[in-house]
Amino acid sequence: MKRINLLIMSICSVFLLTGNATAQSLAVDTSFTGLFNSIKSEVDPLRMELMLNMMLAKPLSTENENLLDASAQNTAITFAEVGNLAKAQYWANQIKEKEWKNSTCLAIVRTLIEKGRLADVEGIIKPIINAPELKGGGALFSAAEKQQFAYQYGVVLYKQRKYKEALVYLTPVTEKQKREGSSIYVLALIHSGDTILAFDELNKLLRKPGYHDEEFKSAAKELFIKKYGNEERFRVLMDSVVMDQDRRMRERVVKMKVNEPAPDFEIKDVNGKSVSLKSLRGKTVFLDFWATWCIPCVGSFPGMQKAVDYYKNDSSVVFMFIHTAEKNLNAVEDAKKIIASKKYSFDVFMDLKDKESGRNPVASIFKVSSLPTKLVIDKEGIIRFKNIGYIGLDEAIPEIKTMIEMSSN
């Protein structure tokens, strides 16, 4: 038992390795909150690590401990993204709050799966899901957390094309899983040859709100063809699904309606080129107010990139990603680094604070009070819709497409 406990504890434990950067080269606000905001804006894990070590050298209050945990979480995940599993595990292990530590380990697992490092994922997950319950409680991972790791192990097995083995871990267990359904579970059923159950689960899933990728739709179509000899019933079902999704999305977008004149403004992009809203009259303009330190903002970017790509051949639609509410003097460089590191191709503009008023002028005239905030301005210069908050990868195109189409009515 002791050996098992030590093995589990070692999952997120490695020796600290020191980065090459120096404190002088960071040029950041070295207060605790300043370092926290800089870490959220940073994409270089070695710089994040150096700032995190600076935080560790400071006196800790209860509030600072929370900021330290959040900073360690961001740093751990960033190291995982660049493939440094040792440091990712080390910084995950420095998190004091148990639930945060475990959720960070889960985030590392998901990141490694995305990177295709399936053997590494197995090495992390197997000791967790196979660990026996400890007498008297005190287990490192709760039953619910172990179930989450088990599901990710099912994803790994699916990607290894071990479909029947994957089903052991992908089969819905909790009421929430049964209620929400899982496309990868349905795909595993299809590939494992259980077409009867696959067809039943497929029909349930397609009738629930949500958007499905091309792999899922292609496999679903093949299943319908196999059952009925043609794809007619699949087309009818998908038409119904699309109509229902469109209806739900329109109901959602209507709640974002604004309908007021947009104030004109002029702003420079990260390369110093100026653009005014007036010069874009006759086009539909989509404004996305964001900041490097805003996790939901940056988290929305994969979906936003999909939307930008969707409209890339439509010159009547313009996307402007406006960085605002900067918290350090490196805002322009930080914005450039985030965009470059993820290879995003959209235009970024800088709404920097006015030295006299201390306000970000464009955000102020649009009364932006929280981030991310997205606005749709129609061809006549009227703000038609305003959306505040994160937008997911699969909902970005349907939501933005609906707003743009409704702006033309």
Disulfide bonds with the S-S distance in Angstrom:
Cys12-Cys105 2.26
Cys294-Cys297 2.31
